[in-house]
Amino acid sequence: MASPVFCGATIGSLDVAATAPPRAAEEVTAEGLAHAGCLDITPPGINPPHPDLQRPAGTSIHRAVGSATCTSRSLLAAENRLLAEV
């Protein structure tokens, strides 16, 4: 059994890249990096960090880098529908 393949790989005589529309990988990557539809729901810091406890960008050293919490409108709507049934 063949393992999963990514764009540009081949399985036997099948060229996987030939089955994808032109520039499909670039479009998917751009969409993902744009965070389209992403709502940042990360709670704000309660107090501003002390200067000795800040990174050069001004963020607190106590908050993990890249720890933003995001969701989408469709996920919030689904959660609201579930809660309405309770």
DSSP file (Angstrom, degrees, kcal/mol; ACC not computed):
  #  RESIDUE AA STRUCTURE BP1 BP2  ACC     N-H-->O    O-->H-N    N-H-->O    O-->H-N    TCO  KAPPA ALPHA  PHI   PSI    X-CA   Y-CA   Z-CA
    1    1 A M              0   0    0      0, 0.0     2,-0.2     0, 0.0     0, 0.0   0.000 360.0 360.0 360.0 135.4    0.0    0.0    0.0
    2    2 A A        -     0   0    0      1,-0.1     3,-0.1     9,-0.0     9,-0.0  -0.479 360.0-122.4 -78.5 147.8    1.3    3.4   -0.9
    3    3 A S        -     0   0    0      1,-0.2    -1,-0.1    -2,-0.2     0, 0.0  -0.386  46.9 -71.2 -80.8 166.1    1.8    6.1    1.7
    4    4 A P        -     0   0    0      0, 0.0     2,-0.3     0, 0.0    -1,-0.2  -0.217  54.9-146.4 -56.1 149.0    0.1    9.5    1.5
    5    5 A V        -     0   0    0     -3,-0.1     2,-0.3     4,-0.1     3,-0.0  -0.831   6.5-148.9-119.9 157.7    1.5   11.7   -1.3
    6    6 A F    >   -     0   0    0     -2,-0.3     3,-2.3     1,-0.1    11,-0.1  -0.787  46.6 -63.4-119.7 165.5    2.0   15.5   -1.6
    7    7 A C  T 3  S+     0   0    0     -2,-0.3    -1,-0.1     1,-0.3     3,-0.1  -0.191 123.8  24.6 -51.6 128.6    1.9   17.7   -4.6
    8    8 A G  T 3  S+     0   0    0      1,-0.4    -1,-0.3    -3,-0.0     2,-0.1   0.329  95.6 118.0  97.7  -6.7    4.7   16.8   -7.0
    9    9 A A    <   -     0   0    0     -3,-2.3     7,-2.0     6,-0.1     8,-0.5  -0.426  52.5-140.0 -87.1 166.5    5.1   13.2   -5.8
   10   10 A T  E     -A   15   0A   0      5,-0.2     2,-0.5     6,-0.1     5,-0.2  -0.967  10.9-163.4-128.1 146.8    4.5   10.1   -8.0
   11   11 A I  E >  S-A   14   0A   0      3,-2.0     3,-2.8    -2,-0.4     2,-0.2  -0.975  71.1 -50.8-124.4 114.0    2.9    6.8   -7.3
   12   12 A G  T 3  S-     0   0    0     -2,-0.5    -2,-0.0     1,-0.3     0, 0.0  -0.420 124.0 -21.3  58.1-121.1    3.8    4.2   -9.9
   13   13 A S  T 3  S+     0   0    0     -2,-0.2     2,-0.5    -3,-0.1    -1,-0.3   0.415 113.1 108.0 -99.1   1.3    3.1    6.0  -13.2
   14   14 A L  E <   -A   11   0A   0     -3,-2.8    -3,-2.0     1,-0.0     2,-0.9  -0.695  57.9-152.9 -84.3 122.3    0.7    8.5  -11.7
   15   15 A D  E >>  -A   10   0A   0     -2,-0.5     3,-0.8    -5,-0.2     4,-0.5  -0.843   5.3-164.5 -93.6 106.7    2.0   12.1  -11.6
   16   16 A V  H >> S+     0   0    0     -7,-2.0     3,-1.3    -2,-0.9     4,-0.6   0.854  85.2  59.3 -63.2 -37.0    0.2   13.7   -8.7
   17   17 A A  H >4 S+     0   0    0     -8,-0.5     3,-0.8     1,-0.3    -1,-0.3   0.832  98.9  59.5 -61.7 -31.5    1.2   17.2   -9.6
   18   18 A A  H <4 S+     0   0    0     -3,-0.8    -1,-0.3     1,-0.2    -2,-0.2   0.708 100.0  56.8 -71.2 -18.6   -0.5   16.7  -13.0
   19   19 A T  H << S+     0   0    0     -3,-1.3    -1,-0.2    -4,-0.5    -2,-0.2   0.618  92.5  82.5 -88.8 -11.9   -3.9   16.0  -11.3
   20   20 A A  S << S-     0   0    0     -3,-0.8     3,-0.1    -4,-0.6     5,-0.0  -0.685  89.5-105.4 -92.4 145.0   -3.9   19.4   -9.4
   21   21 A P    >   -     0   0    0      0, 0.0     3,-1.9     0, 0.0     4,-0.3  -0.298  54.0 -80.6 -61.5 152.9   -5.1   22.6  -11.0
   22   22 A P  T 3  S+     0   0    0      0, 0.0    -4,-0.0     0, 0.0    -5,-0.0  -0.301 115.0   5.1 -56.3 136.8   -2.4   25.0  -11.9
   23   23 A R  T 3> S+     0   0    0     -3,-0.1     4,-2.2     1,-0.1     5,-0.2   0.630  86.7 135.3  64.5  17.9   -1.2   27.0   -8.9
   24   24 A A  H <> S+     0   0    0     -3,-1.9     4,-2.5     1,-0.2     5,-0.2   0.916  70.8  49.7 -62.0 -43.6   -3.5   25.1   -6.5
   25   25 A A  H  > S+     0   0    0     -4,-0.3     4,-2.4     1,-0.2    -1,-0.2   0.905 111.1  49.1 -63.0 -41.5   -0.7   24.7   -3.9
   26   26 A E  H  > S+     0   0    0      2,-0.2     4,-2.5     1,-0.2    -1,-0.2   0.897 111.8  49.1 -64.7 -40.3    0.1   28.4   -4.0
   27   27 A E  H  X S+     0   0    0     -4,-2.2     4,-2.2     2,-0.2    -2,-0.2   0.907 112.4  47.0 -67.2 -41.9   -3.6   29.4   -3.6
   28   28 A V  H  X S+     0   0    0     -4,-2.5     4,-2.3     2,-0.2    -2,-0.2   0.916 113.7  48.6 -65.6 -42.5   -4.2   27.0   -0.7
   29   29 A T  H  X S+     0   0    0     -4,-2.4     4,-2.5    -5,-0.2     5,-0.2   0.924 111.3  49.5 -63.3 -44.9   -1.0   28.3    1.0
   30   30 A A  H  X S+     0   0    0     -4,-2.5     4,-1.6     1,-0.2    -1,-0.2   0.905 111.2  49.9 -61.6 -42.1   -2.0   31.9    0.5
   31   31 A E  H  X>S+     0   0    0     -4,-2.2     5,-1.1     1,-0.2     4,-0.6   0.916 112.5  47.2 -62.8 -43.8   -5.5   31.3    1.9
   32   32 A G  H ><5S+     0   0    0     -4,-2.3     3,-0.7     1,-0.2    -2,-0.2   0.898 113.2  47.3 -65.7 -40.6   -4.0   29.6    5.0
   33   33 A L  H 3<5S+     0   0    0     -4,-2.5    -1,-0.2     1,-0.2    -2,-0.2   0.758 105.4  60.0 -73.1 -24.3   -1.5   32.3    5.6
   34   34 A A  H 3<5S-     0   0    0     -4,-1.6    -1,-0.2    -5,-0.2    -2,-0.2   0.643  95.8-140.8 -77.4 -13.9   -4.1   35.1    5.2
   35   35 A H  T X<5 -     0   0    0     -3,-0.7     3,-2.3    -4,-0.6    -3,-0.1   0.866  27.3-167.8  54.3  38.6   -6.1   33.6    8.1
   36   36 A A  T 3 < +     0   0    0     -5,-1.1    -1,-0.2     1,-0.3     3,-0.1  -0.354  69.7   9.6 -59.6 130.4   -9.2   34.5    6.1
   37   37 A G  T 3  S+     0   0    0      1,-0.3    36,-0.5    -3,-0.1     2,-0.5   0.530  94.3 140.6  78.5   5.3  -12.3   34.1    8.3
   38   38 A C  E <   -B   72   0B   0     -3,-2.3     2,-0.6    -4,-0.1    -1,-0.3  -0.708  36.5-160.4 -87.2 126.9  -10.1   33.8   11.5
   39   39 A L  E     -B   71   0B   0     32,-3.4    32,-1.9    -2,-0.5     2,-0.7  -0.934  14.5-137.4-106.9 121.9  -11.4   35.6   14.6
   40   40 A D  E     +B   70   0B   0     -2,-0.6    30,-0.2    30,-0.2    28,-0.0  -0.685  29.0 169.2 -80.3 115.9   -8.8   36.2   17.3
   41   41 A I        +     0   0    0     28,-3.0    29,-0.2    -2,-0.7    -1,-0.1   0.039  24.2 139.8-114.6  24.1  -10.4   35.4   20.6
   42   42 A T        -     0   0    0     27,-0.5    26,-0.1     1,-0.1    -2,-0.0  -0.535  57.3-118.9 -67.6 126.0   -7.2   35.5   22.7
   43   43 A P        -     0   0    0      0, 0.0    -1,-0.1     0, 0.0     3,-0.1  -0.394  30.1-111.8 -66.6 144.0   -8.0   37.2   26.0
   44   44 A P        -     0   0    0      0, 0.0     2,-0.1     0, 0.0     3,-0.0  -0.322  39.0 -90.2 -70.4 159.0   -6.0   40.4   26.5
   45   45 A G        -     0   0    0      1,-0.1     0, 0.0    -2,-0.0     0, 0.0  -0.426  29.3-135.9 -65.2 143.9   -3.4   40.5   29.3
   46   46 A I  S    S+     0   0    0      1,-0.2    -1,-0.1    -2,-0.1     0, 0.0   0.930  86.8  12.9 -69.1 -45.7   -4.8   41.7   32.6
   47   47 A N  S    S-     0   0    0     -3,-0.0    -1,-0.2     3,-0.0     3,-0.1  -0.950  91.0 -98.9-129.5 149.5   -2.0   44.0   33.3
   48   48 A P        -     0   0    0      0, 0.0    11,-0.1     0, 0.0     2,-0.0  -0.447  50.9-104.7 -65.0 141.7    0.8   45.3   31.1
   49   49 A P        -     0   0    0      0, 0.0     5,-0.1     0, 0.0    -4,-0.0  -0.336  34.6-102.1 -68.6 148.9    4.0   43.3   31.6
   50   50 A H    >   -     0   0    0      1,-0.1     3,-2.4     3,-0.1    -3,-0.0  -0.423  34.8-114.4 -63.1 142.7    6.9   44.8   33.6
   51   51 A P  G >  S+     0   0    0      0, 0.0     3,-1.1     0, 0.0    -1,-0.1   0.814 117.2  56.8 -53.3 -32.3    9.6   46.1   31.2
   52   52 A D  G 3  S+     0   0    0      1,-0.2    -2,-0.0     0, 0.0     0, 0.0   0.675 107.7  49.7 -72.6 -14.8   12.0   43.4   32.6
   53   53 A L  G <  S+     0   0    0     -3,-2.4     8,-2.6     2,-0.1     9,-0.3   0.050  93.1 100.9-111.8  23.7    9.5   40.7   31.7
   54   54 A Q  B <   -C   60   0C   0     -3,-1.1     6,-0.2     6,-0.2     5,-0.1  -0.824  66.3-130.2-109.5 147.8    8.9   41.9   28.1
   55   55 A R    >   -     0   0    0      4,-3.1     3,-2.3    -2,-0.3    -2,-0.1  -0.426  43.1 -95.3 -78.7 167.4   10.2   40.6   24.8
   56   56 A P  T 3  S+     0   0    0      0, 0.0    -1,-0.1     0, 0.0    -2,-0.0   0.808 127.8  57.4 -55.2 -29.6   11.7   43.1   22.4
   57   57 A A  T 3  S-     0   0    0      2,-0.1     3,-0.1     1,-0.0    -3,-0.0   0.530 121.6-107.9 -79.9  -5.2    8.2   43.3   20.6
   58   58 A G  S <  S+     0   0    0     -3,-2.3     2,-0.1     1,-0.3    -5,-0.1   0.386  76.2 130.9  96.6  -3.6    6.6   44.3   23.9
   59   59 A T        -     0   0    0      1,-0.1    -4,-3.1   -11,-0.1    -1,-0.3  -0.490  64.8 -97.0 -82.7 155.6    4.8   41.0   24.6
   60   60 A S  B >   -C   54   0C   0     -6,-0.2     3,-1.2    -2,-0.1    -6,-0.2  -0.417  17.3-136.9 -71.4 143.0    5.0   39.3   28.0
   61   61 A I  T 3  S+     0   0    0     -8,-2.6    -1,-0.1     1,-0.2    -7,-0.1   0.634 103.1  66.5 -71.9 -11.8    7.6   36.5   28.4
   62   62 A H  T 3  S+     0   0    0     -9,-0.3     2,-0.5     2,-0.1    -1,-0.2   0.524  86.8  76.8 -88.0  -5.7    4.8   34.6   30.3
   63   63 A R  S <  S-     0   0    0     -3,-1.2     3,-0.1     1,-0.0     4,-0.0  -0.921  90.5-117.3-104.7 126.3    2.7   34.2   27.2
   64   64 A A    >   -     0   0    0     -2,-0.5     3,-1.5     1,-0.1     2,-0.2  -0.326  32.6-105.1 -62.8 138.9    3.9   31.5   24.8
   65   65 A V  T 3  S+     0   0    0      1,-0.3    -1,-0.1    -4,-0.1    -4,-0.0  -0.447 106.4  14.9 -63.2 132.4    4.9   32.8   21.3
   66   66 A G  T 3  S+     0   0    0     -2,-0.2    -1,-0.3     1,-0.1    -2,-0.1   0.734  85.2 132.7  76.1  23.2    2.2   31.9   18.8
   67   67 A S    <   +     0   0    0     -3,-1.5    -3,-0.1     2,-0.1    -2,-0.1   0.112  24.7 140.6 -96.4  24.0   -0.4   31.1   21.5
   68   68 A A        -     0   0    0    -26,-0.1     2,-0.6     1,-0.1   -28,-0.0  -0.360  46.9-137.4 -63.9 144.1   -3.2   33.1   19.9
   69   69 A T        +     0   0    0    -26,-0.0   -28,-3.0    -2,-0.0   -27,-0.5  -0.926  28.7 178.3-106.5 123.0   -6.6   31.5   20.1
   70   70 A C  E     +B   40   0B   0     -2,-0.6     2,-0.3   -30,-0.2   -30,-0.2  -0.863  10.7 167.3-125.0 157.3   -8.6   31.7   16.9
   71   71 A T  E     -B   39   0B   0    -32,-1.9   -32,-3.4    -2,-0.3     2,-0.3  -0.832  26.8-116.8-148.1-173.9  -12.0   30.5   15.8
   72   72 A S  E  >  -B   38   0B   0     -2,-0.3     4,-2.2   -34,-0.2     5,-0.2  -0.899  24.6-114.0-130.4 161.5  -14.4   31.1   12.9
   73   73 A R  H  > S+     0   0    0    -36,-0.5     4,-2.4    -2,-0.3     5,-0.2   0.874 117.2  54.3 -61.6 -36.9  -17.9   32.5   12.6
   74   74 A S  H  > S+     0   0    0      2,-0.2     4,-2.0     1,-0.2    -1,-0.2   0.880 108.3  48.7 -67.5 -36.5  -19.2   29.2   11.4
   75   75 A L  H  > S+     0   0    0      2,-0.2     4,-2.3     1,-0.2    -2,-0.2   0.910 111.6  49.2 -68.8 -41.5  -17.7   27.4   14.5
   76   76 A L  H  X S+     0   0    0     -4,-2.2     4,-2.3     1,-0.2    -2,-0.2   0.897 110.8  50.9 -63.0 -39.4  -19.3   30.0   16.8
   77   77 A A  H  X S+     0   0    0     -4,-2.4     4,-2.1     2,-0.2    -2,-0.2   0.902 109.8  49.8 -64.7 -40.5  -22.6   29.6   15.0
   78   78 A A  H  X S+     0   0    0     -4,-2.0     4,-2.2     2,-0.2    -2,-0.2   0.906 110.5  50.0 -64.7 -41.3  -22.4   25.8   15.4
   79   79 A E  H  X S+     0   0    0     -4,-2.3     4,-2.5     1,-0.2    -2,-0.2   0.902 109.6  51.4 -63.6 -40.1  -21.6   26.2   19.1
   80   80 A N  H  X S+     0   0    0     -4,-2.3     4,-2.0     2,-0.2    -2,-0.2   0.892 108.7  51.0 -63.4 -39.3  -24.6   28.6   19.5
   81   81 A R  H  X S+     0   0    0     -4,-2.1     4,-1.0     2,-0.2    -2,-0.2   0.912 111.3  48.3 -63.9 -41.7  -26.9   26.0   17.9
   82   82 A L  H >< S+     0   0    0     -4,-2.2     3,-0.6     1,-0.2     4,-0.4   0.917 112.5  47.8 -64.5 -43.1  -25.7   23.3   20.2
   83   83 A L  H >< S+     0   0    0     -4,-2.5     3,-0.9     1,-0.2    -1,-0.2   0.820 105.4  59.3 -67.9 -30.2  -26.1   25.5   23.3
   84   84 A A  H 3< S+     0   0    0     -4,-2.0    -1,-0.2     1,-0.2    -2,-0.2   0.773 101.6  55.7 -68.4 -24.8  -29.6   26.5   22.2
   85   85 A E  T <<        0   0    0     -4,-1.0    -1,-0.2    -3,-0.6    -2,-0.2   0.606 360.0 360.0 -82.4 -11.6  -30.7   22.9   22.2
   86   86 A V    <         0   0    0     -3,-0.9    -1,-0.2    -4,-0.4    -2,-0.1   0.476 360.0 360.0 -79.6 360.0  -29.6   22.4   25.9
